Amino acid sequence: MDKYESTVFRVNFPPFPPGFPYSRGVALLDQKSYGVLYDTSKVQKEDMFTGSFAPSKDFTGGYRMLAALDPSHEKHTILKSMLFELLKVNRTRTIFEFSKAFAETFDAVERQISQGKQVDFYSSTQKFVLDFLIRTIVHRDPAKPGHASLANDGPSLFQTWIGVQYGGIAQSGLPHIVEEFALHNFPLPFFLVKGMYGRIYKFFRTYATEAIAVASSKFGLDREEATHNLIFILGVNAWLGLIRLFPAIIYHVANGGSELQGRLRAEVRSSASSTRAGLTAEAIASMPLIRSTVLEVLRLSAPAKYQYARAKTDLIIESHDAAYMIKKGELLGGCLHFASRDPAVFDDPETFVADRFMGEKGKKLLPNLLWSNGYNHQPATAVNKQCGGKDLVEHISCLFLAELFTRYDSFQIAEPASIYSYPPRIKFTSMQKASSPSRI
Ligand code: HEM
């Protein structure tokens, strides 16, 4: 941006040449140009989930996944409707399963802190989120013994399947130069994780019978295709996003110190006790600071930072102060890290402001919140490419903070902390249990 004095310019996107020669694209780094990515009359989204890098379909049973389909595709509408239906029929389980997995996770965190250890929250989150998602949608504990059990390997099976599938662009934690030569020069073959994916597949085929029955009877989907899509939605779309989001919430709220933590605690406890039923959906909906804090985390630390599309025709893209000619077929790549910090839209854009999205002024900013691959005031539908879990993500993130400040008065993490490193460095050092728990 500094070099070209522009928020729209041509650049290589990962993965790079020589291994991946088709990396040239146009970066979109301001709020005005970003909108073209959502305009499917101008751009196509087939195989655009991770830009010029499209993993082999071997990783997903030979099927192209929902996230890689253009919304004009009939299969896109069917698969996304299937997801909406599964979220709807499991709505009543959501809070229960989330709170259960939360309690188990933080019981373990506390045990480790009491032994004088610093607790790595990123690895705790991996199990926490997987347990929550699978128990809610598959209705089975991943570790429950059985002939298709994932035992305690669930997070590492998913991590490895995803890491090899997206090796060309994955962050491995290796030094940058080693990573470039060893991983980012060629696609890794499926056979490396065939056995691991086989275990995940067997688990879903054996236990996700109700979900697959819905997919087949209500939407006419082939059971194989439904199974692989369910694995991808829960394992890639949902799990990968959420395991990045919860550490980011902890990071920003820890940095907010005792002032922010005190305000969040007060709001949670007064709302939960006023509904007389604890952390119900109704109570969560009456916590504006909690909600605004979650939205501000999603603004500053959106877990899915890049969105891509390809120009359907020659077109003109406008930024705030210029217009650019784009050729048919060009790769367009938006980076939320910059668009979400656009100084033309947000005051003090680099600063975490917990109440930014509160009140009338905050409501006016919702169209500028783009974490879900769409404008936040608009809903995800079966015919757009907005995140199918948008409402769920915001709801359970609020629930996460509400649970946290029901159980604890405050908490601290070790310095230096980072959510931009891989893996993120978020380690709890101490947690003060609630002095007057408000659960009724
Ligand atoms: C798509 C973000 C959680 C289901 C997307 C996209 C983004 C996104 C940016 C668009 C990708 C693209 O086409 O460029 C996130 C983040 C999450 C999250 C940051 C968590 C913090 C979830 C959850 C679910 C979900 C919990 C489901 C339970 C989907 C699906 C799509 C999608 C199915 C594809 C939608 C389509 O192709 O029309 N998500 N997501 N996501 N997300 Fe999420």
Boltz pocket constraint, residues with backbone or C-beta under 6 A from the ligand:
constraints:
  - pocket:
      binder: B
      contacts: [[A, 45], [A, 48], [A, 49], [A, 66], [A, 67], [A, 68], [A, 69], [A, 80], [A, 83], [A, 233], [A, 234], [A, 237], [A, 238], [A, 239], [A, 240], [A, 241], [A, 242], [A, 245], [A, 302], [A, 303], [A, 304], [A, 306], [A, 307], [A, 308], [A, 370], [A, 371], [A, 372], [A, 373], [A, 381], [A, 382], [A, 384], [A, 385], [A, 386], [A, 387], [A, 388], [A, 389], [A, 390], [A, 392], [A, 393]]
      max_distance: 6.0
